[in-house]
Amino acid sequence: MAADMVQIIREDDIRPLFLFASLLVVHDMIQAPTELLAVYEKAMPGWCADKQKLAAMSSTADNATAQVFSALKEQRMWNNTILVIALPL
């Protein structure tokens, strides 16, 4: 999903742009990308497996947000952008 958002931002020649992304990466089924899970398994060996997976899932959302942020800065769109991050309760 992050790659799609970045592509839209980079290809956008029409301003303003409304882009809505629902990053539902921290939810049931508790699954995480293998490479991120390995990072948390190594860094936090005392954590239970589910906590390591949730941390890896949160990192996935963080990474996607960082990619979008970078693309907005590259396209000189950041100064006129409102970014809303809603976290579920």
N, CA, C and O of each residue as an XYZ file, in Angstrom:
356
protein
N       0.822     -1.188      0.000
C       0.000      0.000      0.000
C       0.866      1.251      0.000
O       0.540      2.217     -0.689
N       1.968      1.259      0.760
C       2.834      2.440      0.799
C       3.389      2.742     -0.583
O       3.463      3.904     -0.981
N       3.776      1.716     -1.311
C       4.328      1.921     -2.655
C       3.292      2.566     -3.571
O       3.638      3.418     -4.390
N       2.039      2.173     -3.444
C       0.968      2.771     -4.251
C       0.786      4.248     -3.913
O       0.622      5.080     -4.805
N       0.814      4.566     -2.623
C       0.651      5.961     -2.210
C       1.809      6.810     -2.707
O       1.604      7.924     -3.189
N       3.020      6.293     -2.593
C       4.197      7.022     -3.066
C       4.108      7.261     -4.571
O       4.444      8.344     -5.051
N       3.661      6.260     -5.310
C       3.521      6.409     -6.757
C       2.508      7.498     -7.099
O       2.754      8.309     -7.992
N       1.392      7.526     -6.413
C       0.368      8.546     -6.643
C       0.939      9.938     -6.370
O       0.709     10.871     -7.140
N       1.675     10.070     -5.285
C       2.258     11.368     -4.927
C       3.266     11.801     -5.980
O       3.273     12.962     -6.391
N       4.109     10.889     -6.417
C       5.148     11.234     -7.391
C       4.574     11.550     -8.769
O       5.157     12.335     -9.517
N       3.449     10.952     -9.107
C       2.850     11.172    -10.425
C       1.854     12.322    -10.439
O       1.386     12.720    -11.506
N       1.528     12.857     -9.283
C       0.505     13.891     -9.202
C       1.021     15.212     -9.737
O       1.978     15.774     -9.204
N       0.387     15.709    -10.795
C       0.710     17.027    -11.324
C      -0.422     18.013    -11.061
O      -0.306     19.200    -11.364
N      -1.496     17.523    -10.505
C      -2.666     18.347    -10.246
C      -2.751     18.589     -8.745
O      -2.738     17.652     -7.948
N      -2.836     19.843     -8.383
C      -2.958     20.170     -6.972
C      -4.346     20.733     -6.753
O      -4.845     21.372     -7.679
N      -4.998     20.572     -5.674
C      -4.616     19.802     -4.514
C      -4.878     18.303     -4.690
O      -5.606     17.882     -5.589
N      -4.289     17.545     -3.841
C      -4.422     16.087     -3.856
C      -5.016     15.645     -2.522
O      -4.549     16.048     -1.457
N      -6.039     14.820     -2.596
C      -6.582     14.195     -1.395
C      -6.235     12.726     -1.464
O      -6.609     12.038     -2.413
N      -5.531     12.249     -0.473
C      -5.117     10.854     -0.435
C      -5.486     10.292      0.927
O      -5.034     10.786      1.960
N      -6.300      9.269      0.916
C      -6.721      8.630      2.159
C      -6.158      7.223      2.187
O      -6.339      6.452      1.245
N      -5.480      6.897      3.262
C      -4.933      5.554      3.415
C      -5.302      5.036      4.798
O      -5.073      5.700      5.808
N      -5.858      3.878      4.822
C      -6.222      3.246      6.081
C      -5.223      2.129      6.345
O      -5.315      1.046      5.766
N      -4.280      2.402      7.216
C      -3.225      1.430      7.519
C      -3.677      0.522      8.656
O      -3.437      0.802      9.830
N      -4.315     -0.534      8.292
C      -4.838     -1.475      9.287
C      -3.855     -2.628      9.509
O      -4.228     -3.798      9.435
N      -2.617     -2.284      9.775
C      -1.621     -3.342      9.922
C      -1.539     -3.891     11.339
O      -0.980     -4.967     11.551
N      -2.079     -3.178     12.299
C      -2.048     -3.670     13.678
C      -3.462     -4.103     14.055
O      -4.249     -3.322     14.588
N      -3.758     -5.351     13.768
C      -5.079     -5.897     14.015
C      -4.984     -7.420     14.016
O      -3.929     -7.986     13.731
N      -6.082     -8.068     14.336
C      -6.106     -9.531     14.217
C      -6.084     -9.881     12.754
O      -6.599     -9.088     11.965
N      -5.620    -10.823     12.387
C      -4.683    -11.889     12.597
C      -3.324    -11.288     12.939
O      -2.821    -10.405     12.244
N      -2.771    -11.765     13.978
C      -1.476    -11.240     14.396
C      -0.409    -11.864     13.504
O       0.013    -13.003     13.702
N       0.012    -11.075     12.515
C       1.038    -11.486     11.561
C       1.945    -10.295     11.320
O       1.524     -9.141     11.407
N       3.188    -10.595     11.018
C       4.146     -9.526     10.755
C       5.115     -9.974      9.676
O       5.348    -11.170      9.501
N       5.684     -9.011      8.947
C       6.701     -9.371      7.958
C       7.878    -10.078      8.640
O       8.334     -9.662      9.705
N       8.345    -11.124      8.025
C       9.395    -11.956      8.610
C      10.629    -11.159      8.990
O      11.203    -11.365     10.059
N      11.042    -10.239      8.107
C      12.272     -9.492      8.372
C      12.138     -8.576      9.588
O      13.097     -8.409     10.340
N      10.953     -7.977      9.790
C      10.747     -7.134     10.966
C      10.572     -7.967     12.226
O      11.036     -7.582     13.299
N       9.918     -9.083     12.101
C       9.757     -9.972     13.246
C      11.117    -10.440     13.751
O      11.333    -10.517     14.961
N      12.024    -10.749     12.848
C      13.369    -11.187     13.230
C      14.100    -10.106     14.023
O      14.851    -10.405     14.951
N      13.872     -8.842     13.644
C      14.503     -7.726     14.366
C      14.046     -7.713     15.817
O      14.868     -7.597     16.726
N      12.749     -7.830     16.039
C      12.222     -7.778     17.406
C      12.515     -9.052     18.193
O      12.690     -8.987     19.409
N      12.572    -10.181     17.547
C      12.950    -11.413     18.237
C      14.371    -11.306     18.779
O      14.663    -11.773     19.880
N      15.252    -10.684     17.994
C      16.649    -10.522     18.403
C      16.804     -9.403     19.436
O      17.521     -9.564     20.424
N      16.137     -8.279     19.210
C      16.291     -7.114     20.085
C      15.567     -7.266     21.418
O      16.010     -6.734     22.436
N      14.460     -7.987     21.410
C      13.629     -8.123     22.619
C      13.347     -9.593     22.920
O      12.197    -10.026     22.850
N      14.383    -10.364     23.254
C      14.168    -11.802     23.471
C      13.286    -12.116     24.680
O      12.723    -13.207     24.767
N      13.162    -11.172     25.611
C      12.337    -11.395     26.793
C      10.849    -11.181     26.556
O      10.021    -11.536     27.396
N      10.518    -10.606     25.426
C       9.110    -10.369     25.113
C       8.461    -11.650     24.617
O       9.115    -12.482     23.988
N       7.170    -11.808     24.903
C       6.435    -12.947     24.362
C       6.291    -12.775     22.844
O       6.439    -11.671     22.320
N       6.005    -13.865     22.157
C       5.934    -13.853     20.690
C       4.881    -12.868     20.179
O       5.118    -12.182     19.184
N       3.727    -12.787     20.837
C       2.686    -11.863     20.379
C       3.116    -10.408     20.512
O       2.803     -9.588     19.649
N       3.827    -10.083     21.579
C       4.289     -8.706     21.754
C       5.328     -8.360     20.686
O       5.327     -7.244     20.168
N       6.209     -9.296     20.354
C       7.185     -9.084     19.292
C       6.471     -8.870     17.952
O       6.864     -8.010     17.164
N       5.427     -9.654     17.704
C       4.670     -9.504     16.456
C       3.956     -8.165     16.395
O       3.948     -7.517     15.348
N       3.355     -7.740     17.505
C       2.671     -6.439     17.524
C       3.651     -5.290     17.282
O       3.327     -4.325     16.591
N       4.845     -5.401     17.853
C       5.863     -4.371     17.626
C       6.265     -4.337     16.151
O       6.416     -3.260     15.575
N       6.436     -5.497     15.545
C       6.785     -5.569     14.125
C       5.655     -5.025     13.261
O       5.910     -4.358     12.258
N       4.410     -5.300     13.637
C       3.260     -4.787     12.899
C       3.208     -3.256     12.989
O       2.915     -2.584     12.000
N       3.490     -2.710     14.169
C       3.517     -1.256     14.342
C       4.624     -0.637     13.493
O       4.441      0.436     12.918
N       5.758     -1.304     13.414
C       6.859     -0.805     12.587
C       6.470     -0.757     11.116
O       6.933      0.113     10.379
N       5.623     -1.685     10.686
C       5.153     -1.681      9.304
C       4.381     -0.397      9.017
O       4.577      0.225      7.973
N       3.511     -0.001      9.929
C       2.756      1.251      9.769
C       3.691      2.449      9.810
O       3.541      3.386      9.027
N       4.650      2.420     10.718
C       5.622      3.518     10.812
C       6.409      3.661      9.515
O       6.615      4.773      9.028
N       6.846      2.540      8.958
C       7.623      2.571      7.716
C       6.800      3.109      6.549
O       7.308      3.874      5.730
N       5.539      2.714      6.473
C       4.667      3.214      5.407
C       4.475      4.723      5.535
O       4.515      5.445      4.539
N       4.267      5.191      6.750
C       4.105      6.623      6.992
C       5.375      7.380      6.606
O       5.304      8.456      6.013
N       6.526      6.824      6.941
C       7.807      7.460      6.597
C       7.998      7.548      5.082
O       8.510      8.548      4.579
N       7.592      6.515      4.363
C       7.712      6.537      2.903
C       6.828      7.619      2.284
O       7.248      8.323      1.366
N       5.612      7.745      2.789
C       4.694      8.772      2.293
C       5.241     10.163      2.631
O       5.231     11.059      1.787
N       5.712     10.337      3.858
C       6.301     11.609      4.283
C       7.454     12.000      3.362
O       7.530     13.143      2.910
N       8.344     11.061      3.087
C       9.500     11.334      2.220
C       9.064     11.723      0.808
O       9.620     12.645      0.211
N       8.072     11.018      0.282
C       7.583     11.330     -1.062
C       6.973     12.729     -1.105
O       7.177     13.460     -2.073
N       6.231     13.106     -0.074
C       5.652     14.445     -0.020
C       6.740     15.514      0.033
O       6.621     16.556     -0.611
N       7.790     15.259      0.794
C       8.909     16.207      0.865
C       9.612     16.302     -0.484
O       9.938     17.400     -0.935
N       9.850     15.158     -1.135
C      10.525     15.130     -2.434
C       9.753     15.938     -3.483
O      10.351     16.632     -4.306
N       8.445     15.843     -3.444
C       7.595     16.530     -4.422
C       7.277     17.970     -4.005
O       6.491     18.654     -4.661
N       7.884     18.412     -2.930
C       7.649     19.755     -2.383
C       6.172     19.989     -2.060
O       5.638     21.077     -2.273
N       5.541     18.963     -1.552
C       4.126     19.048     -1.188
C       3.933     19.120      0.331
O       2.827     19.389      0.800
N       4.988     18.885      1.090
C       4.854     18.755      2.542
C       4.363     20.042      3.203
O       3.566     19.975      4.139
N       4.811     21.201      2.749
C       4.428     22.462      3.395
C       2.948     22.772      3.277
O       2.431     23.582      4.047
N       2.257     22.154      2.340
C       0.823     22.366      2.160
C       0.030     21.094      2.434
O      -1.018     20.859      1.832
N       0.537     20.292      3.336
C      -0.083     19.002      3.621
C      -0.589     18.951      5.052
O       0.051     19.447      5.979
N      -1.739     18.345      5.201
C      -2.251     18.010      6.528
C      -2.230     16.494      6.611
O      -2.867     15.803      5.815
N      -1.503     15.999      7.567
C      -1.390     14.554      7.765
C      -2.100     14.206      9.064
O      -1.744     14.714     10.127
N      -3.091     13.350      8.979
C      -3.854     12.926     10.144
C      -3.585     11.445     10.370
O      -3.770     10.621      9.475
N      -3.154     11.131     11.562
C      -2.922      9.732     11.920
C      -3.909      9.393     13.036
O      -3.858      9.964     14.125
N      -4.789      8.472     12.748
C      -5.805      8.063     13.723
C      -5.451      6.674     14.249
O      -5.264      5.734     13.477
N      -5.366      6.565     15.529
C      -5.055      5.286     16.148
C      -6.307      4.716     16.791
O      -7.039      5.435     17.471
N      -6.559      3.432     16.582
C      -7.741      2.826     17.211
C      -7.567      2.754     18.720
O      -6.461      2.593     19.237
N      -8.673      2.877     19.395
C      -8.631      2.795     20.880
C      -8.742      1.380     21.344
O      -8.725      1.122     22.548
